[in-house]
């Protein structure tokens, strides 16, 4: 499913970095669902390239000099009341209905200017 909210430079970068939105969605979902215990899934800018990563507990990619563009909290407190133990359903809802792609694009533009 292609997000109808994606446009501009961020679409080109997702296409270039992941081979399209569907591949990005698959990789981001996998990072979020497979994060054992508490943690985060991230879309980051690393040396000018988009990447998906995951971190546990209170660790974030900023500590390693990466730039966060999008994050998803996968600690149980973030989704348990609505989704119980169905983390994959929570991740799908986040990607399909909750991501503010204008904010992600703005983060990318600001980060890209710092890198170049």
C-alpha positions in Angstrom: 0.0 0.0 0.0 1.5 3.4 -1.0 0.8 6.2 1.4 -1.2 8.9 -0.2 0.5 11.3 2.1 4.0 10.9 0.7 5.2 13.5 -1.8 8.3 15.4 -2.8 11.9 14.7 -2.0 11.1 12.2 0.7 9.4 9.9 -1.8 12.4 10.0 -4.0 14.7 9.2 -1.1 12.5 6.3 0.1 12.5 5.0 -3.5 16.3 5.3 -3.7 17.0 4.0 -0.2 14.5 1.1 -0.1 13.3 0.5 -3.6 9.9 2.0 -2.9 7.4 2.6 -0.1 6.3 -1.0 0.2 9.9 -2.1 0.9 10.4 0.7 3.4 7.1 -0.3 5.1 8.2 -3.9 5.2 11.6 -3.1 6.7 10.2 -0.6 9.2 7.5 -3.0 10.3 10.0 -5.8 10.8 12.3 -3.5 12.9 9.3 -2.5 15.1 7.8 -6.0 15.4 11.1 -7.8 16.1 12.4 -5.4 18.7 12.5 -7.7 21.7 10.9 -6.1 24.8 10.9 -2.4 25.0 12.3 -0.1 22.4 11.9 1.9 19.2 11.9 1.6 15.5 13.5 4.4 13.6 13.8 5.9 10.1 17.2 7.7 10.2 19.5 9.6 8.0 23.0 8.0 8.3 25.8 9.6 6.2 23.2 11.1 3.8 21.3 7.8 3.3 17.9 6.7 4.7 18.0 3.6 6.9 15.7 1.8 9.2 17.0 0.7 12.6 15.8 -0.4 16.0 17.0 0.3 19.5 16.2 -1.1 22.9 15.1 0.6 26.0 16.2 4.2 26.2 18.9 4.1 23.5 18.4 6.3 20.5 20.4 6.7 17.2 21.3 10.3 18.1 23.9 8.9 20.5 25.7 7.4 17.4 25.5 10.6 15.4 22.5 9.5 13.3 19.6 11.9 12.6 16.1 10.6 13.5 13.4 11.4 11.0 10.6 9.1 12.3 10.3 6.9 15.3 7.8 4.5 16.7 7.6 3.6 20.4 7.1 -0.1 20.8 7.1 -0.2 24.5 3.9 -1.9 25.6 2.6 1.2 27.3 2.4 2.8 23.8 -0.2 0.3 22.5 -1.3 -2.2 25.1 -4.7 -0.6 25.9 -5.8 -0.5 22.3 -3.9 -3.5 20.9 -3.0 -5.7 23.9 -0.2 -8.0 22.6 -0.9 -7.4 18.9 2.2 -5.3 18.1 2.0 -6.0 14.3 -1.5 -4.5 14.2 -0.3 -1.5 16.2 2.6 -1.0 13.7 0.3 -1.3 10.7 -2.1 1.3 12.2 0.8 3.6 12.9 2.1 3.4 9.3 -1.3 3.5 7.6 -3.0 6.2 9.6 -0.8 8.0 12.1 2.5 9.0 10.5 2.8 12.7 9.8 4.7 12.5 6.5 4.9 16.3 6.2 6.8 16.3 9.5 9.1 13.5 8.3 9.8 15.4 5.1 10.5 18.5 7.0 12.9 16.6 9.3 14.6 15.2 6.2 15.0 18.6 4.5 16.5 20.1 7.7 18.9 17.1 8.2 19.8 17.0 4.5 20.9 20.7 4.7 23.1 20.0 7.7 24.8 17.0 6.0 25.5 18.9 2.8 
